[in-house]
Amino acid sequence: MSAIDTVIGLTANGHVGPITLHSRTGALPTVRGTQGRYNPTILTPETVKSCISRTGIVRLEDVLRWTMQEMALAGKPNCVTDWLKKCSQKPALEFLEAEIAAAHHPRFWQSVLYSSNAVLDLIWPAMPGQDKLRFLDYSSWWMAYRVSIPIENATRIKLLLESGQLSIIKGELLSINHDGHFALEVIDQSDKSYHNYDSVIVATGTPRDVRKFDNTLVQNILRQGVGCADPLGGIKVSTQSGGLINQLGCVDERITVLGELTSGAFFFTSALEINARHSAKRAEGILEKLLLTSDAHLSDAGPRLLA
């Protein structure tokens, strides 16, 4: 998303030179349809909490079943016979042409995926570790479907691809060297390639591996043991309070964490709706502590005032 916004921003501000997008999968996000918001009846907090109450966990298969049942309720039965086929895309131009055509109509499955914001931060903490790791292998593809772009942006990207000004290169980025110009080493399967550029814009967002996060505060927290890296992303925090978990495994309720740094605990942490909900809970927790402190102070001060 950031890369697409960057490309559109560059060209809108007069850049006429070539632009190359580098991506591990080479996949573009889907294009948003004309559908409105959807209130689910199965993929709800109540369903998730009931499952956790009965079994103590939420399996990946549970989430898939609820999603398909939601589709069926709205008259959109499951037509996906091979999910692995969803983890690939046609060439960029062909993909965008089909997506732009489809985006002129309602795309109900997008509404169902968007509505999952209400349950994702309940599901992820309750999911077994093996299910989380299994899903993370496909998470970039999930994001390509879950986070869509407006048809206007898709049309601009399509025109840039058609003109040849924009190109997309698929593959894992191995290194970036700078010696007067930038040299990128990329590997796609077993093939290596090298690409030279005058400028490179990093539009990848916060890395899931927090040890690669170029932030002095975060690195000091890790180095001093005040916090530790979560193997699933970000830093370890309490899913109940958002409190930072240190190297000894103790929760420090004085320090709460929000947003992308909690991706290991909550998985999808870039949605405003989810972060607003987490922020409200953190604020409520702080107010409760202040109230307890105030009550304790008054209880202690009362006898002294009487004396």
N, C-alpha and C positions, 0 to 999 in steps of 0.2 A: 504493500500500500504506500509506504513512504517513498519507495523507488519510483512508483508511477506518478505520485505527486511531484517528485523532483523533476522527472522528465517533462511533465506538463508545465511546471514552473520555469524550467530552463528555456523551453521553446516559446512560451508566452512572453518571456522577457528578452527575446531577440536572438537566442543562440541558434545558429544555423549549421554548426558543424555536426559531425557524426556522434551518436550516443550509443553506448553498448550497455545492456543490462546483463549482469552476471547473477546466476541463480543455481543452486544445487540441482533442482528438479527442472528448471526452465519453465515451470508452470505459471500461468497467469490466474488471477482470481476470477471467479464467475462474475456475471453482470447482473445487477439488481433488476428484478421484474417490477410489475406495476401493483403487486399485491399490497394489502395493508397489514396492520398488526394482527396477530392471532393469539387468542387466549386458549392454551391447551387444557384438555380435560384429563389426560393420562400422564403426560410428562410434566408433572407438577411437584411442588415441594411436599405435598401430602403423600403422594405415591412414593417418593424417595424415602421420606421419614418412616412410612409404614414398612417398607422393605428393610430398612436398617433396624427397626424395632423387632422384626421377625427373625432376621438372619444375622444381623450384626454387620453386614457388608452389602455392597452394591457391585454386582459383576458387570463386566462390559457387555455381556449378552443381555442382561436386564435392560440396559440403556438402549441397545439396539432394538429390542422387542418393544419397549414403550414407544420409541420413535416410529416404528412401523405401524403399531396400533393407532397412533395419532394420525398418521397418514390415512389409514383405512377408515377411520371414523369420519373423515372429511371427504370420503369418496375417492381417495387417491391410494388405491391398494399398492402393495410393494411390487414394483416391476423390476427391481434390481436382482438379477440372478447371480451375478459375479461381482462382488465388491472390489476385487482386485483390479477390475477394468476401470474403476473410478480413480485408480491411482496412476493414471497416465493421461496425457493430453495429445490432441492432434497438433500439427504445426500451428504456431501462434496466429497467423492470419486466418487460417481455416477455423480455428477455435473461436476467435473473436467474431467472425462473421456469423457463426451459428449462435453464439451467445447474444449478440446484439439483436438478432432476429427473435430469439426466445424472450428477450427482455422487454419486448413491446407488449407482453401478456403477463398475467399473474403467474408466479412461480411459487406454488404453495409450499413446497419443500423448504424454500428459503425462510418462510414465515415460521415453520416448525423449528428450524435450526436457530433462528434468532430468539425464539421464545425460550430456548434452553438456558438463556442467561439466568433465569429464575432458579435453576436447579444445579448448575455446574459446580458451584462452590459447596454444595451439599454432597454431590456424587463423588467428586475426586478424593476428598479425605477418607471416604468410606470404601474406596475401591482397593482390592488387594494389590500388593506390589507387582505381581506378575502380570496382572491385567493392565496396570499403568504402563509398564515397560512395553507390553505388546501394543498398546495404543500409540505410545510415543513414536514408534517406528513409522506410523502413518500420520502423525500429527500435522505435518506440513501440508499434506493433501486435505486433511480435514479443514485446515485454515483456508485453503484455496476455495472451498465450498462455503465455509461458514462466514467469511469476511468478503463481501462482494463490493464491486465498484459501480458508480452510476454509469448509465448508458452514455452520457456525454464524455466521460473520461475514456471509456472503452473505444468510442468513436475516434477520439484524438489519437490514442495509441495505435489504432488500426491504420489511420492515415499516415502516421510516422513510419510504421512498418512498410506500408505500400510504397512510400517515397524512397525508402532505403536509408533514411536518416537514422532510424532506430534499428538495432539488431539485438537479438537475445542469444546468449551463450550459456549452455547448460553445463554444469559440472561443479565439483567441490573445489573451493579456492584453497590452494596449498600455501601460497606465500604472496606477499606484496613487497617488492623491493623498490627503493627510491634512490636514483642517482641522476638527478636532473630531470628524469621522467619516471613514471610508474611502470613497473613490469609485473604483471600478474601471471602466476603459474596456476593452471587449472587442470584437473583430472576428471575425465568422464569415463567411467568404467576403467579400462586399462590404458586409455589414451591420454597423454599429456599434451597441453598446448600452452603457448606463451603469447601474451598480448601486451602491447605498449600503449600508454595513454599519457596525455599531458596532465590530466587531473582525474582524481578518483573521489567519488562521494560515497561515503559509507551510509547506507540506508537500511540497515539490518535491525535497528532497534536494540533493546537490551539483550545481551546474550543469555541463554538459559544457564550456561555455566558461569556462575558469578565470579569465578576466579579470573575470567577473561574480561571482566567489567572494568573499564578504565575510569575508576572513581576512587580518589584518595581515601574518602571516608569509609567506603565499603571495604577496601583493601586493608585499612588499619583495623577495622572490626574483625576481619578474618585473621590477620597476623597476630593480634593481641588475644585472640580466643574469646572475645566478647560475643562473637557469633561464629557460625560455621556454615560451610556450603551444604546445601541440600542436593543429594545426588540426582534428584529429579528436576532441579532448577532453582535458581535464586538462593536465598539463605533460609535456614530452618527457622520456622516460627510455629507457635501454638495455633492450631486451627480454631481454638475456642476464643482466644483473646488477641491473636496477632502478636503476642509477646515474643521477643527475640530469644532464641534458644542458644546458649553458649556451648563451648566445646565439651563441658562436663555434662551436657544434656539437661541443664536447669533452665527454666523459663524466667527471664527477667522482665517482669510486668511493667518496669519503668520505661522500657523501650518497645514501642509498637511499630510494626512495619506494614506498609500498604503498597499496592501496585505490583509492577513487574518483578520486584524482588521477592514476592511471595508465590511465584509461579510453581514452585515445587509443592507447596501446600495446597494451592487452589487451582492450578493449571491455567485457566483462562483469566488473565488479570488485566487485559487491555480494554475491556468494555467499561464505559462510563457508568452504566447501570450497576455493575458488580462492584466497582470501586466506591461508588456512592453508598452502597449498602454496607460495605466493609467500614467506610469512614464513619457512618452513623453508629455502627456497633462499637468502634473504638472510642468515639466521643461519649457514648453512653457509659462505657466502662470507666472512663476517666471521671465522669460526673459522679458515678456511684462511689468511687474511691474518695473523691473530695467530700461527698456527703458523709461517708463513714468517718473520715478524719474530723469533719466538723462536729459530728455527734459525739465522738470520743473526747474532743476538746471541751465541749460544753458539759459533758458528764463529769470531767475532771475539774472543771472550773466551778461547777455548782457548789460543792461542799466548801470550797475555799471562800466563795462569796458569802455563804451563810455564816462562816466563822468570822 
